[in-house]
Amino acid sequence: MNASNIFTSHANVANTQTDEISTEIKETLTLLKQFYDVQIVKFIDFRDVYSEQLITCDDKESVENELLSYQQRCTQEKLYLFEDTFFDEVSNNTHKLIRFYAQYPIYNTTNKIIGVLLMADLAPKTLIGSQKDQFISFAQLLQTQLNKNSDSVSNQSTHSSKKNNGEKYIHVFSLAPVAFLIALVLCSFTALLLYTIEKKELQSNYNEQTQQLRKTLFNALERFDNQGLYISQKDLVIAGFLQSQNSYTKKQLNDLVQSQVSQSLTYKGYVVFDSEYNQLALWSKNNFDLAAYGFTNWLEKFNKRANKQAVEVFTVADTAFLISEIKIKQGSIYTLTAFDLSKFLKAVIGKLNTENYNVFIATPQFTLGKQGEVNPSIIKNSISALSSRFPPTWRLHVQPMNKIVRPQITKYSLIRLGLISFCVFAFVYYFLRLPRRLHNEIKQKNQLILNREELFSSSLDALPHGFAIFNSNEFPVITNNAFNLLFAQVNKQNSQLSYSQLISIAQQHNIINHYHEHHKLDDDRNQLIDIGFTDGKWITVLQRHTDFNGFVCYFRDDTEAHQKECLLADVLEKSKQTNQLKEKFVSRLSRQLKTPLSSLKSLIEISKDPISFNEFKNNVGNISDVCDQLESVIQQLVNINKSEMGKLKLQAKNVNLNKLINNNVSILTKEAEKNKIVFENNVTPELTVASDEKLISQLVIQLVAEILDSSNNTTLSINAQIKNESKRNYLHLDFSLSNLIDSSHFITELKKISGDDITRFIDDKDLSLELKFFISIFKMLGGKAITVSSNANKSTISLSMLVNIASIQNKDDEQEVLNSPLITTDLVNINPLTNEEQNTLLLVDDDPLVEIVIRAMLKNESIKIDYARSAIEAMLMVSQNSYDIILMDIVMPELSGTDAMLKIKKHSDNSKTKIIAHTSTPDTDSEYVKQGFDDVLLKPVKQGVLINQITRILKNKSL
């Protein structure tokens, strides 16, 4: 691989990593945009590498310019975390498109800022609670994606440490060092094997050629001996003749010799000798003088030979003399054959010629081959042998035409073995490294998918709300931790449940107590569903159908919002009940006023004419009764107002119950006549108790009025008696009548609490406001129990109250219950909280949700809260009531909170009232305190901070 290929490879890897990170950033921005439902999501990379933006609005150019303006201002102000749209120092610009803007910085591994993540919307929006933390989580996820390359080494080591032992050894042979060693070993083994095989093959060929050469030599030697045997055949004929003849003539023997040897072209002469070396016969060619040679010396040398079986050859020039011995009965005979050696040997060689081999006969005189006499030096690389028929100085040589060499590996063979070994090495190394390369390639190709899955899984698990994707059969395909935790109680029984089964089982096991699908249009792919859990959770599900016939569900936790809605609905319902109660009370007061007003009109008419002193005295008494009636009616309104303000106090004096009931009954006479009801006052005239006459009167009037609304055509009997229980005196007021109808909601609720201990009555109990008001007065009067009983057609309502019996002479004395020695021991100690003055707070804010939140935070505190929607309404309420604390919003229509504070402090007589500025703008320079506020609370305020600050102000006020 050359350098350019290396650089290209590295560039491709870098481009792949860049594309992968860009894809992950786009997915994160898309998820962020869907999660917060905003129109603008953007990541600005200061390195200009991974910058991305998602803008879905019309005027993109103006939006981008405005985003740039926001970003520049935040950078200059060092505000790298901006979550609220309505900061003056950021939002005061010429553009008014963006109504919501938030950004967070992105850091690298060295804590250096490399970019910012921002989101914006054209509609007002705020990040509250966990939404801020979730936005930071998205930024941190983006930061992790950007910095994951720097952590690749540590991630790789961490990943490798998590592998099990099996995975470590799967690709051990594909590792480069291991593969190299294995390939080297196999290459060496192959080279050695091939070298050994080739050497054996060469040795085998050498042995075969040598064996064949020897075989050829043996065959040639056999034929050579046969030629010698052929020469000796004539000697056997001569020997047979001599042995068979007892006598013969020399001529016979010569003729026999001539007949045997004269036909041979190679023979020059033939001589037969006896054992004494005497010549028996002689034959020679005409041109050859055989007798001229001396035979005696040759014969003597012949007899002295070492091998008695061999023949002896003597050569003279080109003539060879072959002497042989033949054993016969008469003794030994010797034959001497003279022949042309050259012709003889040529004849012999002609019969010894073999394919692929050259045959030579070497004698002391010359060396002959098939071409004739040759130089002895050319018969190299041959093998030779001695003939048993010829002299030992004669040797038969066999030479291969192709030289037989000893086995030896040549350079060519070594090069060939080297090439084969290299091929084996390359093949084995490639084969062993192939799984690793395939694994790395597959891993590299799938890494993007794995990273996307990991990012998708971690992003889904990071969501604070549930998320799930269901297939066409409604079975979950992808879920996050929030969804699994939401339905953990259902899934622990069976994890393979469809959406319908999941909801059905949850409803059957009372895990879900509310499930409502909102109406949707036919072409709408979104379905909104409300799910209420028994543990108080309220989930809003956005179900969006997909193209694969499945659907995606977003399970958003709207518990807090739902609680606020329920609280707001409860407040509205209570406000509605209060208004209805006030209307009912006003209507009832108007009816009750008719009796004293009509009496007053009658007295006025009578007073127009002259009357006597007795008549005047009677009229004065009537006027006094009318005044008492009017006072009773008006006092009801006063008591209600004081009760709402928490300033209703017990005023004790001697009360004649008979007179009080007569006065109250006279007020309700008109209404009783309308319903055909007759009053019976069975209270003894002398029954007098020490208590609050006005509160008892209001208690009786309210109860009798409710009874009148629930009955007709009957008689209402009122009885009163004192009973001593546990050394205490209790006043029992009994209201008995027939035909009591449960049409009144007040009577129905009264029956529900019948027999309960009123001293333990809980104000938060779900009862109507009019009944709560009735019970509050009853408790102040020392009420113990309210009993509603029925016997046949008669119903009785009994009120039991703790009282003191008053003396007749002191019945006109009036004193407050806190100063009365008769009352304090019995009444005050029973309900000490009723006489404790309650702290009051006025909340001024144009947002009704703030009222709900503040009331919920101070629910368990002993603080009465009034609410004003505007600064003008607050000033009006301050002029009529006294408050300990005023929590004042700053930005309000018509009149600001600062102006209202100044006016209240200027015109209010109560200097102990503390006014707190309630604002979302930080008061870094104590500007609000300098303007006149006593303290500052920042929105949104936490419950602990609110309670601690109010407690501190009230504590300082009491000092």
Secondary structure, DSSP 4 states (H G I P E B T S, - for coil): --HHHHHHHHHHHHHHHHHHHHHHHHHHHHHHHHHHT-SEEEEEETTSSS-EEEE-SS-HHHHHHHHHHHHHHHHHTT---B--TT-HHHH-SS--S--EEEEEEEE-TTS-EEEEEEEEESS-----THHHHHHHHHHHHHHHHHTTTTTHHHHHHHHHHTS-HHHHHHTGGGSHHHHHHHHHHHHHHHHHHHHHHHHHHHHHHHHHHHHHHHHHHHHHHHHHHHHHHHHTHHHHHHHHHHHH-SS--HHHHHHHHHHHHTT-SSEEEEEEE-TT--EEEEEE-TT--GGGS--HHHHHHHHT-S-TTS-EEEEETTEEEEEEEEEETTEEEEEEEEEEHHHHHHHHHHHH-BTTEEEEEE-SS-EEETTEEE-GGG--S-EEEE-SSS-TT-EEEEEESSPP------HHHHHHHHHHHHHHHHHHHHHHHHHHHHHHHHHHHHHHHHHHHHHHHHHHHH-SSEEEEE-TTS-EEEE-HHHHHHTHHHHTT-S---HHHHHHHHHHTTSEEEEEEPP--TT--EEEEEEEETTS-EEEEEEEE-TTS-EEEEEEE-HHHHHHHHHHHHHHHHHHHHHHHHHHHHHHHHHHHHHHHHHHHHHHHHHTS---HHHHHHHHHHHHHHHHHHHHHHHHHHHHHHHHHT----EEEEEEHHHHHHHHHHHTHHHHHHTTEEEEE---TT-EEEE-HHHHHHHHHHHHHHHHHT--SEEEEEEEEEEEETTEEEEEEEEEEE---TTSHHHHHHHHTTT-BGGG--TTSS--HHHHHHHHHHHHTTEEEEEEEEETTEEEEEEEEE-EEPPSTTTT-EEETTT-HHHIIIIITT-GGGGSPPEEEEEE-S-HHHHHHHHHHTTTSSEEEEEESSHHHHHHHHHHS--SEEEEESS-SSS-HHHHHHHHHHH-S-TT-EEEEEESS--TT-HHHHHT-SEEEESSPPHHHHHHHHHHHHHHHH-
